[in-house]
Amino acid sequence: MIEEIYVNYGDIAATIILLGTMAVLFFLFFKVIKAFKRDAKKANERLENEKENTLLLQKRIDDLNERVEVIEKKLSMGE
């Protein structure tokens, strides 16, 4: 008895399309996650830069306040 094997090309095509779609979705998912991580890293770097700038500006303000105090003392002595 000879058995015949039938190949359903529609099922093969549907499987290829389904697997291809899933592969594309996984690829896009990982790209989006990678982009979010990169953006989070950049945001943290910007935050650190802003902290450094804030500290530098605060130091400059403190220096200016000291100068103003010295000038006020000199002016008050002169009166």
CORTALIN-V664636 format. One record per backbone hydrogen bond with DSSP energy under -0.5 kcal/mol. NH is the residue of the N-H (numbers start at 0). CO is the residue of the C=O. E is the energy in kcal/mol with one decimal. If there is no record, write none. Layout:
# CORTALIN-V664636
nh:NH co:CO e:E
nh:NH co:CO e:E
This chain:
# CORTALIN-V664636
nh:2 co:0 e:-0.5
nh:5 co:3 e:-0.6
nh:7 co:5 e:-0.6
nh:8 co:6 e:-1.0
nh:11 co:7 e:-1.7
nh:12 co:8 e:-2.5
nh:13 co:9 e:-2.5
nh:14 co:10 e:-2.4
nh:15 co:11 e:-2.4
nh:16 co:12 e:-2.5
nh:17 co:13 e:-2.6
nh:18 co:14 e:-2.9
nh:19 co:15 e:-2.5
nh:20 co:16 e:-2.5
nh:21 co:17 e:-2.5
nh:22 co:18 e:-2.4
nh:23 co:19 e:-2.3
nh:24 co:20 e:-2.4
nh:25 co:21 e:-2.6
nh:26 co:22 e:-2.4
nh:27 co:23 e:-2.7
nh:28 co:24 e:-2.6
nh:29 co:25 e:-2.4
nh:30 co:26 e:-2.1
nh:31 co:27 e:-2.5
nh:32 co:28 e:-2.3
nh:33 co:29 e:-2.3
nh:34 co:30 e:-2.3
nh:35 co:31 e:-2.5
nh:36 co:32 e:-2.4
nh:37 co:33 e:-2.4
nh:38 co:34 e:-2.6
nh:39 co:35 e:-2.4
nh:40 co:36 e:-2.3
nh:41 co:37 e:-2.4
nh:42 co:38 e:-2.4
nh:43 co:39 e:-2.3
nh:44 co:40 e:-2.2
nh:45 co:41 e:-2.5
nh:46 co:42 e:-2.3
nh:47 co:43 e:-2.4
nh:48 co:44 e:-2.3
nh:49 co:45 e:-2.5
nh:50 co:46 e:-2.2
nh:51 co:47 e:-2.3
nh:52 co:48 e:-2.6
nh:53 co:49 e:-2.4
nh:54 co:50 e:-2.4
nh:55 co:51 e:-2.4
nh:56 co:52 e:-2.6
nh:57 co:53 e:-2.5
nh:58 co:54 e:-2.2
nh:59 co:55 e:-2.2
nh:60 co:56 e:-2.4
nh:61 co:57 e:-2.4
nh:62 co:58 e:-2.4
nh:63 co:59 e:-2.5
nh:64 co:60 e:-2.5
nh:65 co:61 e:-2.2
nh:66 co:62 e:-2.2
nh:67 co:63 e:-2.5
nh:68 co:64 e:-2.3
nh:69 co:65 e:-2.2
nh:70 co:66 e:-2.6
nh:71 co:67 e:-2.7
nh:72 co:68 e:-2.4
nh:73 co:69 e:-2.3
nh:74 co:70 e:-2.4
nh:75 co:71 e:-2.6
nh:76 co:72 e:-1.8
nh:77 co:73 e:-1.4
nh:78 co:74 e:-0.7
